[in-house]
């Protein structure tokens, strides 16, 4: 089942990228999805990840849930190494600066509620599967 879900996610991202954002913004479960473009901290290669998001004013919020895995997704370490990156929302490309937030941040709980609501409580399910605190990453347009 996990392989099927992974393949669906990869297909969604492929369609989003190949259509230039014309298709894919709200394809998967109807959730708003952006493309996060980072640079690999070890390889220096361009990396793209399709992630659901919520908005908080002008900022975009994504979670580093990795499905509740004990390890965060690789893109989080890439953002920490190089926080200036780019997102694509639909057909619009936006340069952003990323900042990972955790439960000790005073706005974390409010942001968590925003992203969890967009994803119908899935992030709370993921947090319950792991001991690590799941980061809410704030992507602020530059």
C-alpha positions as CSV (number, residue, x, y, z in Angstrom):
1,X,0.0,0.0,0.0
2,X,2.8,2.4,0.9
3,X,4.4,1.8,-2.6
4,X,1.1,2.6,-4.3
5,X,0.8,5.8,-2.3
6,X,4.4,6.7,-3.1
7,X,3.8,6.1,-6.8
8,X,0.7,8.2,-6.8
9,X,2.6,11.1,-5.1
10,X,5.4,10.8,-7.7
11,X,2.9,10.8,-10.5
12,X,1.2,13.9,-9.1
13,X,4.5,15.7,-8.9
14,X,5.5,14.6,-12.4
15,X,2.2,15.9,-13.8
16,X,2.5,19.2,-11.8
17,X,6.1,19.7,-13.2
18,X,5.4,18.6,-16.8
19,X,2.3,20.8,-17.1
20,X,4.2,23.9,-15.8
21,X,1.7,24.0,-12.9
22,X,-1.4,24.1,-15.1
23,X,-2.4,20.8,-13.5
24,X,-1.5,19.7,-10.0
25,X,-2.2,22.6,-7.7
26,X,-5.3,20.9,-6.3
27,X,-5.2,17.4,-7.8
28,X,-4.3,15.1,-4.9
29,X,-7.3,14.8,-2.5
30,X,-8.1,18.4,-3.5
31,X,-5.5,19.7,-1.1
32,X,-3.5,22.8,-2.3
33,X,-0.1,21.6,-3.3
34,X,3.1,23.5,-4.1
35,X,6.4,22.5,-5.6
36,X,9.4,23.2,-3.3
37,X,12.6,23.6,-5.1
38,X,15.8,23.2,-3.0
39,X,19.5,22.4,-3.6
40,X,20.9,19.2,-2.2
41,X,23.2,20.1,0.7
42,X,25.6,17.2,-0.2
43,X,25.1,16.9,-3.9
44,X,24.5,20.5,-5.0
45,X,21.8,19.1,-7.3
46,X,18.4,20.7,-7.8
47,X,15.6,18.9,-5.9
48,X,11.8,19.3,-6.1
49,X,9.2,18.1,-3.7
50,X,5.4,18.3,-4.0
51,X,4.0,19.3,-0.7
52,X,0.6,20.3,0.6
53,X,0.5,23.8,2.2
54,X,-1.5,26.3,4.1
55,X,-1.3,30.0,3.9
56,X,-0.6,32.3,6.9
57,X,-0.9,35.8,5.5
58,X,1.7,36.1,2.8
59,X,3.7,33.1,4.1
60,X,3.2,29.5,2.9
61,X,3.4,26.7,5.5
62,X,4.5,23.1,4.9
63,X,5.2,20.3,7.3
64,X,8.3,18.1,7.5
65,X,6.2,15.1,8.5
66,X,7.7,12.4,6.2
67,X,4.5,10.4,7.0
68,X,5.4,10.2,10.7
69,X,8.7,8.5,10.0
70,X,11.3,8.8,12.8
71,X,13.5,10.8,10.3
72,X,12.5,14.1,8.8
73,X,12.4,14.4,5.0
74,X,15.7,15.2,3.3
75,X,14.4,18.5,2.0
76,X,14.3,19.9,5.5
77,X,18.1,19.5,5.9
78,X,18.5,21.1,2.5
79,X,16.5,24.1,3.6
80,X,18.4,24.4,6.8
81,X,21.7,24.5,4.9
82,X,20.3,26.9,2.3
83,X,17.1,28.6,3.3
84,X,16.8,30.7,0.2
85,X,14.9,28.6,-2.3
86,X,11.8,28.7,-4.6
87,X,8.3,27.5,-4.6
88,X,5.8,27.1,-7.4
89,X,2.1,27.6,-6.6
90,X,0.2,26.6,-9.7
91,X,2.0,28.4,-12.5
92,X,3.6,31.1,-10.3
93,X,7.2,30.7,-9.2
94,X,8.0,32.6,-5.9
95,X,11.5,33.1,-4.4
96,X,11.2,32.4,-0.6
97,X,13.2,32.1,2.5
98,X,12.5,29.0,4.7
99,X,12.5,28.8,8.4
100,X,11.7,25.6,10.4
101,X,9.6,26.1,13.5
102,X,9.1,23.7,16.4
103,X,6.8,23.5,19.4
104,X,9.0,26.0,21.4
105,X,8.0,28.8,18.8
106,X,5.1,30.9,20.2
107,X,3.3,30.7,16.8
108,X,3.8,27.0,16.2
109,X,0.5,25.7,17.6
110,X,-1.4,28.3,15.5
111,X,0.5,27.3,12.4
112,X,0.1,23.6,13.1
113,X,-3.7,24.1,13.3
114,X,-3.6,25.7,9.9
115,X,-1.6,23.0,8.1
116,X,-3.4,20.2,9.9
117,X,-6.8,21.5,8.9
118,X,-5.9,21.7,5.2
119,X,-4.9,18.0,5.5
120,X,-7.9,16.8,7.4
121,X,-6.0,15.9,10.6
122,X,-3.4,13.7,8.9
123,X,-0.5,15.6,10.4
124,X,-1.8,15.0,13.9
125,X,-1.9,11.3,13.0
126,X,1.7,11.5,11.7
127,X,2.9,13.3,14.9
128,X,1.3,10.5,16.9
129,X,3.4,7.9,15.0
130,X,6.8,9.5,15.9
131,X,8.7,10.9,18.9
132,X,10.4,13.7,16.9
133,X,8.6,17.0,16.8
134,X,7.4,17.6,13.3
135,X,8.6,21.0,12.0
136,X,6.2,23.5,10.4
137,X,8.3,25.3,7.8
138,X,7.5,28.9,7.1
139,X,8.2,29.9,3.5
140,X,8.3,33.7,3.3
141,X,8.3,35.4,-0.1
142,X,11.5,37.5,-0.7
